[in-house]
Amino acid sequence: MINVDLKGCKSFITDLQLNGYISKAEQALDILNSGTGAGNDFLGWNKLPSEMPHTLIDECLETVDKWIAKEIEIVVVIGIGGSYLGAKAAIESLNHQFQHLMGISRGPQIVFAGQNLSEEYMAELMDLLSFKNVAAVVISKSGTTTEPAVAFRLIKSLIEEKYGEKEACERIVAITDAHRGALKSLSDEKGYKTFVIEDNVGGRFSVLTPVGLLPIALAGFDIEALLEGTKAMEQICDDNSANNPAIKYAAMRNALYDAGKKIELLVGFNPKLQYVGEWWKQLYGESEGKQGKGIFPAAVNFTTDLHSMGQYIQDGERTLFETVISIQNSRRDVLINNDPLNLDGLNFLSGKHIEHCNKMAQLGTKLAHISGGVPNIEISIDQIDEYYLGQLFYFFEKACGISAYILGVNPFDQPGVEAYKKNMFALLDKPGYETLSEALKKQL
């Protein structure tokens, strides 16, 4: 199970101070679970693990079997923000890191589109799709979000031209609104297989819906084990006491924020966790960055980034703290060999596991950064697999809701996201934006 260790914060936050924030976190959990707080229309994720019908898992697995039978080589998952980050985080964490070079495949290879507007990215993706056996999963409540809509327009055309319209309908799955929107209308017209994004689940909380589960299953991973982990964590995170890891984490990060620590670094000592950091950044940044408030979420990969960001973290402005995801057990074994020449002076490590060196680097970094004025929260999981990854996803979601309520903001809206979209539409001369277009062009 997940353990949250706060000892690395003791020289910054007293027990008395922490207890006050624990009380606030307990009150916030009551608000979250009772559905009486701001944004309570978007709490569908909260009981999702325990209430998810098994038929939904079966539907995901039926799609997997269908596309395996068609010998699909590449599945393009089209979405942006929460519509791709959770799936990307899970797949990157669980995959063999060199599978593409080794020809290892547990299922179709998953690639992503619609998460940027880079013409070169799209052109190179189309190069790949032109000679592979392809299917697509398009994820959008509305079907009109610019980045995924542009990508889907192009990929849909490619699939239809390559296989014909009838067969294309067997190779496109839409995850969208139950009743409305452009993508829903198109899916009904074409006859695409559809999965529903419920109205009460926002994008950044959607990894445990078909938005995340279908791509993860298509990649060949065990979504039932992932959901078992989330069920266990849901039960643990409903305990309204200081034993609840979500309460401990939410309480301490808010105590540190009020003490002047405005930047949180999510740290992994395993490169598999890189996209967990990207998913976490959206979850917390979009949930808490409002009304001139909020901890700025950043992510680093150690020991790699100790050779680029380490100097700043150790000696820079003292406005940051670290939350370290600590993996207790490596799933692979590599021993350091003995070298008769010993020119690098490392024979003292002969016979030791590389992960032992990694753990000592983690401990040494923790001690150095704490002494340098950087508090350290440690979140431990047993290993990187579907079960514990499911626990981590749900833990961070629950703690996010608690933390935002302590902060005094609505965790489930994102009013600031619309500003760039309006400007982009105006600069692209979208009909209806003429006045804003004229005003913006005068500024340029």
PAZAKOL-761766 format. One line per field, with one value per residue: x, y, z of N, C-alpha, C in turn; residue number from 1. Coordinates in steps of 0.05 Angstrom, whole numbers. Example, Ala and Ser with C-alpha at 12.3 -4.5 7.8 and 13.67 -1.06 7.14 Angstrom:
<nodes>
nu (264  257)
nv (-114  -45)
nw (156  142)
cau (246  273)
cav (-90  -21)
caw (156  143)
cu (264  258)
cv (-66  1)
cw (156  157)
i (1  2)
</nodes>
This chain:
<nodes>
nu (17  6  50  59  111  130  174  216  201  201  236  217  161  123  98  52  34  25  -16  -58  -68  -80  -130  -158  -155  -184  -235  -241  -242  -291  -325  -314  -331  -384  -405  -415  -385  -353  -360  -385  -413  -378  -359  -357  -313  -299  -322  -314  -279  -303  -355  -356  -383  -373  -384  -365  -310  -309  -327  -284  -244  -266  -261  -205  -195  -221  -191  -141  -152  -157  -106  -82  -31  -16  -46  -76  -83  -124  -125  -124  -92  -123  -146  -107  -61  -64  -68  -21  17  9  20  73  98  91  110  164  224  252  223  207  253  269  229  190  124  64  15  -20  21  18  6  5  -38  -62  -48  -18  -2  35  60  102  104  53  58  100  77  36  67  84  34  19  40  28  -15  -74  -112  -158  -169  -210  -217  -259  -303  -334  -318  -299  -254  -195  -142  -145  -188  -169  -129  -159  -192  -154  -132  -177  -192  -147  -153  -202  -191  -153  -177  -229  -296  -333  -302  -270  -303  -301  -252  -247  -258  -297  -293  -334  -385  -448  -495  -492  -458  -407  -374  -403  -449  -426  -407  -454  -476  -438  -433  -395  -363  -375  -354  -373  -359  -374  -416  -403  -350  -289  -238  -183  -190  -201  -173  -187  -232  -262  -229  -176  -173  -185  -142  -99  -112  -110  -56  -38  -40  -61  -121  -158  -128  -106  -152  -166  -126  -141  -190  -176  -147  -186  -217  -181  -170  -217  -218  -226  -180  -115  -87  -98  -68  -77  -98  -54  -16  -42  -49  4  27  -3  9  64  60  35  76  111  131  126  130  125  162  154  186  219  257  262  261  216  174  166  122  82  93  81  25  9  24  -14  -61  -56  -40  -82  -124  -114  -91  -115  -150  -107  -78  -45  0  57  64  117  160  213  266  306  367  382  366  391  439  429  388  401  437  407  364  390  415  387  333  294  240  215  192  200  167  174  168  177  202  198  215  253  236  271  337  403  471  531  591  658  718  781  821  801  799  762  754  713  707  693  639  628  589  544  475  450  404  411  451  421  383  415  433  384  374  419  410  362  379  417  386  347  379  395  351  304  244  220  175  158  131  115  113  103  121  129  74  11  -27  -6  2  -50  -66  -34  -53  -107  -98  -70  -111  -151  -125  -116  -167  -179  -137  -145  -193  -177  -145  -183  -206  -244  -237  -250  -260  -236  -226  -186  -164  -190  -173  -128  -149  -190  -161  -130  -169  -188  -142  -137  -178  -230  -299  -343  -307  -288  -284  -250  -206  -190  -175  -133  -95  -79  -47  -2)
nv (-24  47  91  150  190  238  256  284  336  356  394  440  446  446  396  414  454  422  389  424  431  379  375  411  384  338  360  379  330  310  347  336  281  285  314  369  412  464  454  405  377  347  298  246  212  198  154  117  70  30  28  17  -16  -85  -97  -55  -62  -110  -93  -60  -100  -131  -98  -97  -152  -154  -120  -143  -190  -168  -158  -109  -61  -10  34  95  142  194  255  307  337  314  274  244  241  208  155  154  160  112  72  84  76  21  -6  -42  -7  -6  -29  -18  -20  -72  -102  -121  -137  -130  -121  -80  -25  36  101  173  228  294  321  365  420  414  415  385  341  317  306  268  228  213  193  145  119  108  61  21  -25  1  31  74  111  161  215  258  302  341  341  384  409  442  419  360  354  372  334  286  295  290  238  205  212  189  135  122  128  89  40  41  66  34  -6  28  45  2  8  53  80  118  158  193  244  225  241  288  335  345  300  258  261  250  198  169  175  149  100  85  47  66  94  122  186  205  259  277  271  302  318  313  279  230  182  132  118  96  130  126  71  40  51  33  -21  -37  -32  -77  -87  -103  -84  -98  -112  -62  -34  -62  -44  10  5  -15  29  69  54  60  115  137  138  180  206  219  176  167  168  205  249  262  277  320  355  368  390  437  462  472  506  552  566  589  558  552  523  458  401  342  283  230  171  135  127  109  135  184  205  199  241  282  275  284  338  364  350  374  427  447  441  470  520  578  640  672  638  577  521  516  464  422  375  328  283  241  203  235  291  315  329  373  405  402  439  486  468  454  503  548  596  593  570  523  454  382  325  259  202  140  78  15  -36  -63  -92  -119  -147  -126  -134  -101  -109  -136  -103  -117  -77  -30  25  65  66  40  -10  -20  -24  -72  -129  -108  -88  -47  -18  -13  26  67  74  93  140  166  171  201  248  265  278  318  358  370  392  436  467  449  420  352  306  239  189  124  66  -4  -30  -19  -34  -55  -57  -26  22  36  47  92  130  138  155  204  233  236  262  310  333  341  375  421  440  454  496  531  534  517  452  430  461  500  556  590  565  577  626  628  599  631  674  647  628  678  698  661  676  656  650  696  717  766  819  813  793  837  872  844  840  892  896  869)
nw (0  -8  24  61  79  123  150  128  129  179  201  182  187  245  291  316  280  235  253  255  201  187  211  179  130  142  148  95  68  86  62  8  3  18  -22  -21  -34  -75  -145  -144  -182  -209  -188  -203  -208  -157  -130  -168  -175  -141  -159  -213  -268  -286  -338  -368  -368  -395  -445  -462  -466  -506  -550  -553  -567  -616  -648  -645  -673  -723  -733  -720  -720  -703  -658  -658  -609  -598  -569  -518  -461  -403  -432  -455  -422  -376  -396  -426  -385  -356  -395  -410  -361  -353  -397  -429  -435  -482  -521  -574  -603  -595  -615  -582  -564  -531  -550  -597  -618  -584  -603  -600  -616  -631  -586  -593  -638  -677  -741  -764  -729  -739  -794  -794  -764  -798  -839  -814  -806  -857  -877  -841  -805  -783  -730  -693  -633  -613  -570  -539  -508  -534  -587  -615  -596  -613  -623  -619  -655  -705  -713  -714  -758  -800  -792  -793  -847  -872  -855  -877  -932  -938  -923  -938  -927  -899  -873  -844  -804  -770  -748  -719  -656  -613  -556  -518  -506  -477  -502  -534  -578  -628  -640  -619  -652  -703  -693  -685  -736  -769  -745  -707  -656  -590  -528  -465  -437  -376  -354  -303  -294  -300  -348  -328  -287  -308  -318  -299  -326  -389  -420  -402  -391  -438  -478  -446  -439  -493  -502  -479  -425  -357  -341  -303  -257  -248  -233  -188  -153  -149  -123  -73  -55  -55  -12  31  28  44  98  150  179  208  191  139  77  36  63  96  58  30  72  89  43  38  86  78  33  55  87  53  13  -52  -97  -121  -131  -165  -157  -189  -184  -224  -292  -317  -294  -316  -346  -310  -278  -315  -321  -268  -262  -294  -267  -215  -227  -259  -225  -179  -192  -188  -179  -164  -132  -109  -111  -152  -198  -215  -248  -241  -261  -227  -222  -264  -273  -231  -250  -279  -258  -206  -180  -175  -144  -97  -80  -98  -100  -41  -46  -56  -51  -46  -71  -68  -107  -86  -104  -79  -93  -146  -208  -239  -242  -239  -232  -212  -245  -232  -249  -271  -283  -259  -270  -266  -212  -186  -164  -113  -114  -136  -148  -125  -130  -182  -168  -113  -111  -133  -93  -52  -75  -76  -20  -5  -34  -11  42  31  5  43  83  55  54  31  38  44  20  21  -19  -20  -59  -72  -121  -192  -224  -252  -209  -167  -194  -205  -152  -142  -179  -161  -108  -116  -142  -103  -61  -87  -92  -38  -23  -55  -35  17  3  -16  -66  -125  -144  -193  -238  -295  -311  -332  -376  -422  -443  -479  -520  -541  -561  -599  -635  -653  -679  -719  -750  -741  -754  -721  -685  -700  -679  -634  -661  -692  -652  -627  -668  -673  -630  -643)
cau (0  20  58  68  131  132  196  233  190  199  251  203  134  121  75  28  25  15  -41  -79  -74  -93  -158  -169  -157  -207  -259  -242  -251  -320  -338  -311  -346  -412  -413  -426  -366  -353  -354  -395  -424  -356  -348  -361  -288  -293  -330  -312  -268  -321  -381  -353  -394  -354  -390  -348  -284  -313  -328  -257  -230  -277  -248  -178  -196  -230  -169  -120  -161  -151  -76  -76  -4  -14  -70  -71  -101  -126  -137  -106  -96  -131  -155  -85  -39  -66  -61  7  31  7  34  102  107  89  124  193  232  264  206  205  278  272  207  172  97  42  -9  -13  35  1  18  -14  -42  -82  -38  -3  -9  60  57  122  95  31  68  116  58  22  87  82  8  15  49  21  -43  -80  -138  -156  -188  -212  -227  -267  -331  -348  -309  -291  -229  -180  -119  -154  -206  -153  -115  -179  -199  -133  -129  -202  -190  -127  -164  -223  -179  -137  -192  -257  -312  -346  -282  -260  -321  -293  -225  -249  -274  -300  -299  -346  -409  -469  -519  -490  -431  -400  -363  -426  -465  -411  -406  -481  -479  -420  -435  -371  -365  -371  -354  -383  -347  -397  -416  -393  -321  -273  -216  -159  -197  -214  -156  -200  -255  -252  -209  -151  -173  -184  -115  -82  -118  -101  -27  -32  -37  -83  -137  -172  -109  -104  -176  -164  -110  -157  -211  -162  -139  -210  -225  -161  -172  -242  -213  -223  -162  -88  -76  -104  -45  -85  -100  -27  -3  -55  -45  31  33  -15  25  88  52  30  102  127  141  106  136  128  176  149  211  220  284  259  252  189  154  167  96  66  98  66  -3  6  26  -40  -81  -54  -39  -108  -143  -109  -80  -137  -155  -82  -69  -37  28  65  73  138  169  241  274  332  389  387  363  410  462  421  372  410  449  386  349  406  425  372  313  282  211  206  194  200  151  189  156  198  195  212  227  257  226  293  362  429  493  554  613  685  736  809  836  790  808  742  754  686  706  680  611  626  570  520  454  448  383  423  464  399  371  434  431  359  378  439  397  344  394  429  366  335  399  397  327  283  229  218  154  164  108  127  97  119  135  114  57  -16  -41  5  -2  -78  -66  -22  -72  -130  -87  -65  -136  -165  -110  -119  -193  -176  -118  -157  -213  -162  -135  -206  -214  -259  -217  -260  -264  -211  -234  -164  -156  -204  -162  -111  -166  -204  -141  -122  -191  -189  -119  -142  -201  -254  -324  -353  -286  -277  -277  -226  -184  -180  -161  -107  -76  -68  -26  22)
cav (0  72  103  178  195  267  263  303  363  363  418  463  448  433  377  430  466  401  379  443  426  353  380  423  363  321  375  379  304  309  363  321  257  291  328  395  433  475  435  378  363  332  279  218  196  193  126  102  43  11  28  12  -42  -102  -97  -35  -75  -129  -78  -53  -124  -140  -81  -108  -177  -149  -108  -164  -207  -153  -155  -80  -57  16  48  124  152  222  270  326  340  289  254  227  240  185  131  156  155  83  56  89  64  -8  -17  -45  19  -8  -48  -12  -29  -101  -116  -133  -127  -143  -114  -59  -2  59  127  194  251  314  334  388  430  414  404  364  317  304  295  244  208  203  175  119  106  102  33  3  -33  23  37  99  118  190  221  286  305  358  336  409  420  446  401  333  355  373  308  266  300  279  209  193  212  169  108  117  124  64  15  45  77  13  -18  49  46  -19  14  78  80  145  161  220  250  205  251  312  342  338  273  240  261  235  169  158  175  130  74  78  38  89  93  147  201  216  288  284  265  320  305  307  258  210  160  107  114  86  148  113  41  27  51  16  -49  -41  -35  -104  -87  -114  -63  -108  -109  -33  -26  -73  -26  34  -2  -16  56  84  47  72  144  146  140  209  209  224  152  168  180  229  271  270  291  345  373  378  408  463  474  482  529  575  573  602  540  557  505  429  383  314  271  201  160  115  141  100  152  211  214  202  269  299  272  297  367  375  345  394  454  455  440  489  546  595  662  681  618  550  512  510  437  416  347  322  255  238  223  250  320  325  339  397  422  398  463  505  456  455  529  570  609  573  570  497  429  358  301  238  175  120  51  -2  -61  -65  -117  -130  -149  -122  -131  -87  -129  -129  -96  -120  -52  -12  52  84  66  32  -39  -23  -30  -98  -148  -94  -82  -18  -6  -6  52  86  80  109  166  178  179  223  272  274  291  343  378  380  410  460  483  438  399  327  287  214  172  98  43  -29  -33  -8  -52  -45  -55  -3  46  43  60  118  148  145  170  232  246  241  283  335  345  350  398  445  450  468  521  548  537  495  434  416  478  509  580  602  551  588  651  624  589  654  689  631  629  704  701  643  687  640  666  704  728  788  842  806  790  863  883  830  846  918  894  854)
caw (0  -8  50  59  100  126  167  114  132  208  208  169  197  271  294  322  255  218  264  246  173  186  216  155  110  149  140  66  59  91  40  -17  3  20  -46  -13  -41  -102  -167  -137  -205  -223  -169  -212  -205  -129  -124  -194  -173  -128  -172  -241  -276  -300  -366  -381  -372  -416  -471  -469  -475  -532  -571  -556  -581  -644  -663  -648  -695  -748  -733  -718  -710  -690  -650  -652  -588  -604  -547  -506  -432  -389  -452  -463  -404  -358  -412  -433  -360  -349  -415  -408  -336  -353  -420  -432  -445  -508  -535  -602  -616  -591  -628  -562  -566  -516  -564  -617  -608  -580  -609  -592  -634  -620  -561  -601  -665  -693  -768  -768  -714  -753  -819  -789  -755  -823  -852  -800  -810  -885  -883  -819  -802  -765  -719  -678  -611  -611  -543  -537  -502  -553  -615  -628  -586  -638  -628  -627  -678  -729  -716  -721  -786  -818  -788  -804  -876  -879  -850  -897  -958  -938  -919  -946  -905  -883  -856  -826  -781  -752  -739  -704  -632  -601  -527  -521  -490  -481  -516  -551  -587  -656  -642  -614  -676  -723  -685  -691  -765  -781  -732  -692  -628  -572  -499  -454  -416  -361  -349  -277  -293  -316  -363  -313  -268  -325  -325  -291  -343  -415  -431  -396  -391  -465  -488  -429  -446  -520  -501  -469  -396  -342  -329  -279  -235  -243  -219  -161  -138  -143  -103  -47  -47  -49  16  49  26  57  127  157  201  200  179  110  63  21  83  104  36  25  95  90  20  44  107  65  16  73  99  33  -8  -73  -120  -114  -150  -163  -163  -192  -188  -244  -316  -324  -281  -327  -354  -285  -271  -333  -313  -241  -266  -303  -245  -194  -238  -269  -203  -157  -201  -192  -160  -155  -112  -118  -113  -180  -200  -234  -245  -249  -261  -215  -217  -288  -270  -211  -265  -293  -240  -179  -168  -167  -122  -72  -72  -109  -83  -23  -49  -67  -36  -63  -65  -82  -110  -80  -112  -60  -105  -175  -220  -254  -227  -253  -213  -223  -247  -224  -271  -261  -285  -240  -276  -256  -183  -177  -156  -87  -119  -149  -135  -115  -149  -190  -153  -87  -116  -137  -67  -36  -87  -66  8  -3  -44  9  64  21  -1  68  96  39  57  14  51  28  25  7  -24  -26  -69  -72  -147  -215  -239  -255  -184  -152  -209  -199  -126  -144  -193  -144  -86  -124  -147  -77  -47  -101  -84  -10  -22  -67  -16  38  -9  -19  -94  -138  -157  -217  -262  -307  -326  -345  -400  -446  -453  -502  -542  -554  -577  -622  -654  -666  -697  -741  -764  -739  -755  -695  -669  -716  -663  -619  -681  -699  -628  -622  -689  -668  -609  -653)
cu (17  26  68  86  136  156  215  223  191  215  239  175  132  98  50  17  12  -13  -64  -87  -87  -123  -172  -174  -180  -233  -263  -251  -281  -335  -337  -330  -376  -423  -425  -407  -369  -346  -365  -409  -403  -343  -352  -337  -286  -299  -328  -301  -289  -348  -380  -365  -374  -359  -373  -320  -287  -314  -301  -242  -240  -265  -219  -178  -203  -206  -145  -127  -156  -121  -68  -48  -1  -42  -63  -92  -101  -140  -116  -112  -102  -141  -132  -64  -40  -58  -32  24  32  23  64  113  109  105  153  203  245  249  206  230  281  249  189  144  78  15  -1  4  16  17  -4  -15  -62  -73  -20  -12  16  55  77  114  73  41  84  98  43  41  85  57  4  22  44  -8  -54  -109  -135  -177  -188  -228  -233  -296  -346  -342  -300  -266  -208  -159  -128  -172  -191  -140  -135  -188  -180  -131  -154  -201  -170  -139  -185  -212  -164  -154  -221  -274  -324  -326  -271  -277  -314  -266  -225  -268  -274  -307  -308  -370  -431  -491  -514  -461  -426  -390  -385  -443  -452  -411  -432  -485  -463  -423  -410  -379  -359  -370  -361  -364  -370  -394  -403  -364  -306  -249  -193  -164  -207  -197  -169  -226  -244  -230  -181  -151  -171  -156  -96  -86  -108  -70  -19  -30  -63  -99  -153  -154  -106  -128  -177  -148  -125  -178  -199  -156  -164  -219  -207  -165  -199  -240  -208  -206  -134  -74  -80  -81  -52  -88  -73  -13  -15  -50  -16  37  21  0  51  82  49  56  121  138  121  109  139  140  168  174  208  249  283  248  224  167  152  139  76  69  82  36  -9  7  -1  -61  -80  -53  -66  -129  -139  -100  -102  -137  -128  -69  -57  -7  34  76  94  147  198  246  303  342  394  388  379  435  454  406  383  422  427  371  364  411  408  352  298  252  200  208  192  181  163  172  178  188  211  227  229  247  247  318  386  450  516  578  639  702  765  825  827  798  787  739  728  685  694  650  607  607  545  500  455  426  392  436  443  387  389  436  407  362  397  427  378  357  406  408  352  354  402  371  303  269  224  195  160  139  119  105  115  135  118  100  29  -30  -32  2  -31  -80  -56  -40  -94  -120  -83  -91  -150  -151  -113  -145  -191  -159  -130  -178  -200  -154  -158  -213  -230  -240  -225  -267  -237  -216  -211  -155  -168  -190  -145  -128  -180  -185  -133  -144  -192  -166  -121  -166  -225  -279  -335  -332  -273  -268  -251  -202  -173  -165  -134  -87  -65  -46  0  41)
cv (25  82  131  184  225  275  283  332  373  388  443  468  433  414  393  443  445  391  398  438  398  357  393  402  344  334  375  352  300  324  348  297  262  305  356  418  444  454  407  364  345  312  250  200  185  164  108  74  22  8  21  -15  -59  -103  -77  -47  -95  -116  -70  -77  -135  -124  -91  -133  -172  -138  -126  -183  -194  -148  -125  -77  -31  26  76  132  183  237  289  329  314  267  238  222  215  159  131  150  125  67  60  76  33  -21  -23  -20  18  -27  -43  -22  -59  -116  -130  -121  -143  -139  -94  -38  22  85  148  216  269  327  358  397  432  400  382  338  302  292  269  221  196  186  147  104  97  73  14  -3  -17  22  62  99  148  197  251  287  320  350  361  421  419  424  373  333  356  346  287  269  286  248  194  191  191  140  102  112  97  39  17  53  56  1  2  50  24  -13  41  74  108  143  190  222  229  215  273  316  332  309  252  238  245  205  156  155  152  102  66  65  61  80  121  159  214  246  296  276  285  306  296  285  232  185  133  102  101  104  137  83  28  28  33  -14  -55  -45  -62  -107  -94  -93  -72  -106  -79  -24  -38  -55  -1  28  -3  12  73  79  61  102  155  147  169  212  214  199  151  181  204  253  280  286  319  365  384  396  436  477  487  507  554  584  585  584  538  538  477  414  355  300  241  193  136  129  132  119  180  221  213  231  288  299  287  328  378  372  368  422  464  456  462  517  566  618  672  662  594  545  506  482  433  387  344  292  254  209  240  280  332  337  363  416  421  422  482  494  458  484  553  581  588  574  544  475  406  337  279  212  154  92  32  -25  -58  -92  -131  -129  -145  -117  -117  -107  -118  -124  -98  -94  -31  17  73  84  56  3  -42  -28  -57  -117  -134  -89  -52  -4  2  22  74  94  98  138  181  188  202  249  283  289  317  365  388  399  436  476  474  416  375  310  262  196  146  79  19  -32  -21  -31  -41  -39  -29  23  55  57  88  138  157  162  199  247  254  264  310  349  356  376  423  457  464  495  541  553  513  477  425  435  487  534  592  589  564  612  647  615  612  670  673  631  656  708  682  653  669  658  671  717  753  811  837  804  817  876  870  837  874  917  882  873)
cw (0  20  45  84  100  142  154  115  161  215  196  180  224  272  300  297  237  227  256  218  169  191  192  133  116  143  110  55  63  69  14  -18  5  -5  -41  -21  -69  -123  -162  -159  -219  -204  -177  -209  -177  -121  -148  -190  -162  -143  -202  -249  -291  -330  -382  -387  -395  -444  -480  -480  -501  -555  -575  -573  -611  -660  -665  -671  -723  -752  -735  -706  -694  -683  -643  -632  -591  -581  -535  -476  -419  -407  -463  -441  -385  -372  -418  -408  -354  -369  -414  -383  -338  -376  -415  -446  -473  -526  -566  -617  -615  -605  -608  -565  -549  -530  -586  -603  -606  -585  -604  -613  -621  -595  -567  -629  -682  -720  -773  -753  -730  -780  -815  -779  -780  -839  -841  -808  -839  -892  -860  -819  -778  -755  -701  -656  -609  -586  -542  -529  -523  -582  -629  -616  -608  -643  -635  -651  -704  -734  -726  -750  -805  -816  -798  -834  -886  -877  -871  -925  -960  -938  -929  -922  -887  -863  -836  -801  -761  -739  -724  -680  -621  -572  -524  -502  -497  -501  -537  -560  -615  -659  -638  -640  -699  -718  -691  -721  -778  -770  -717  -665  -610  -543  -488  -434  -400  -355  -323  -272  -311  -328  -346  -292  -283  -331  -319  -305  -369  -428  -426  -399  -418  -477  -472  -436  -474  -521  -489  -439  -382  -328  -304  -254  -228  -226  -191  -142  -130  -122  -75  -37  -41  -20  36  50  37  87  135  182  190  189  149  95  47  39  91  82  31  47  94  67  25  66  96  47  33  86  78  12  -30  -96  -109  -137  -145  -173  -167  -196  -207  -269  -326  -314  -294  -334  -331  -276  -289  -327  -287  -244  -275  -280  -225  -204  -246  -246  -183  -167  -208  -172  -148  -134  -126  -119  -143  -182  -222  -229  -255  -247  -250  -220  -241  -284  -247  -224  -282  -275  -211  -165  -158  -143  -96  -62  -83  -90  -67  -23  -58  -46  -55  -53  -82  -83  -107  -86  -95  -73  -135  -185  -237  -236  -246  -232  -227  -222  -237  -249  -261  -262  -265  -245  -267  -226  -171  -168  -128  -90  -131  -133  -124  -138  -157  -174  -124  -90  -119  -111  -50  -48  -78  -37  10  -13  -24  31  55  17  24  82  81  39  40  29  32  38  9  5  -35  -37  -72  -98  -169  -229  -239  -228  -169  -167  -206  -172  -128  -158  -174  -120  -93  -130  -121  -62  -60  -93  -56  -9  -33  -48  8  28  -13  -48  -103  -152  -185  -241  -272  -323  -342  -371  -425  -458  -478  -526  -557  -571  -602  -643  -669  -686  -721  -758  -764  -739  -726  -677  -682  -699  -647  -638  -687  -676  -624  -643  -686  -647  -620  -668)
i (1  2  3  4  5  6  7  8  9  10  11  12  13  14  15  16  17  18  19  20  21  22  23  24  25  26  27  28  29  30  31  32  33  34  35  36  37  38  39  40  41  42  43  44  45  46  47  48  49  50  51  52  53  54  55  56  57  58  59  60  61  62  63  64  65  66  67  68  69  70  71  72  73  74  75  76  77  78  79  80  81  82  83  84  85  86  87  88  89  90  91  92  93  94  95  96  97  98  99  100  101  102  103  104  105  106  107  108  109  110  111  112  113  114  115  116  117  118  119  120  121  122  123  124  125  126  127  128  129  130  131  132  133  134  135  136  137  138  139  140  141  142  143  144  145  146  147  148  149  150  151  152  153  154  155  156  157  158  159  160  161  162  163  164  165  166  167  168  169  170  171  172  173  174  175  176  177  178  179  180  181  182  183  184  185  186  187  188  189  190  191  192  193  194  195  196  197  198  199  200  201  202  203  204  205  206  207  208  209  210  211  212  213  214  215  216  217  218  219  220  221  222  223  224  225  226  227  228  229  230  231  232  233  234  235  236  237  238  239  240  241  242  243  244  245  246  247  248  249  250  251  252  253  254  255  256  257  258  259  260  261  262  263  264  265  266  267  268  269  270  271  272  273  274  275  276  277  278  279  280  281  282  283  284  285  286  287  288  289  290  291  292  293  294  295  296  297  298  299  300  301  302  303  304  305  306  307  308  309  310  311  312  313  314  315  316  317  318  319  320  321  322  323  324  325  326  327  328  329  330  331  332  333  334  335  336  337  338  339  340  341  342  343  344  345  346  347  348  349  350  351  352  353  354  355  356  357  358  359  360  361  362  363  364  365  366  367  368  369  370  371  372  373  374  375  376  377  378  379  380  381  382  383  384  385  386  387  388  389  390  391  392  393  394  395  396  397  398  399  400  401  402  403  404  405  406  407  408  409  410  411  412  413  414  415  416  417  418  419  420  421  422  423  424  425  426  427  428  429  430  431  432  433  434  435  436  437  438  439  440  441  442  443  444)
</nodes>
